């Protein structure tokens, strides 16, 4: 079996999770875990091993083992989520494709024979955007690539997510993926723990989960919540123990509430929110249907 194409993503914590998720969604072609493996902070999967919440540095030190597993399992790609600094590693591992995204929303994708630039702000990049808008959990924009121009949508709050979306599109452009594949894959790219939206059926008390430790990532998600969810009272919660009283207060008031849950692991914050909703939710009117 051929060796998988190794794709490295270097970016901030939130951004690299978004890029890796979009790449997996598109490259798996609607069949999760069939074509793409990953070594990342949230998940490690190489066709043989599967783990959540792994130590990225430790797993990257076993990269050759992961590659052997991925090759044996017939995976076509292995995506590596690479922090800016990896303890114990002086240089990046050998990569077929490297996607680098800076905090300013611009970056490059480099392959063996081609490189592409991308930017959510500049007009001279190979891959860019226009007509960006965001609201109620979606980012939409017109994507411009060397081979296609079309509208795309990503199910994440925050206009700042245009940047990692463009990083993903540029990487997929370099890999030869077309407009329809990218559009469909991006629409399925919910990112657990990073801008993750939790909407109970009645949508009176909702939540956004962000587990990034970066102050920049946290500030941006809070700003997005306040700017993009008109009609909601936005409250920031950083401690697990504060989630239940915040949910109870939300159900006690007439105005809808959006809680921004900031902490790690994101799954624990999501579970605590959902448990609190089950305890405090009551229908305020007759159920439809």
Secondary structure, DSSP 8 states (H G I E B T S, - for coil): ----EEEEEES-HHHHHHHHHHHHHHHTTT-TTSSEEEE-SSEEESSS-EEES--HHHHHTTHHHHHHHHHHTT-SEEEEEE-SS-TT-SS----SEEEEE-TTSEEEEE-SS-EEEEESS-SSSSBEEEEEEEETTEEEEEEE-SS-EEEEEES-S-TTHHHHHHHHHHHHHHTT--HHHHHHHHHT---TTEEEEEE-TT-SEEEEEE----HHHHHHHHHHHHHH-TT-EEEEE-SGGGHHHHHHHHHHSSS-EEEEEE-SSHHHHHHHHHHHHHHH---SS----
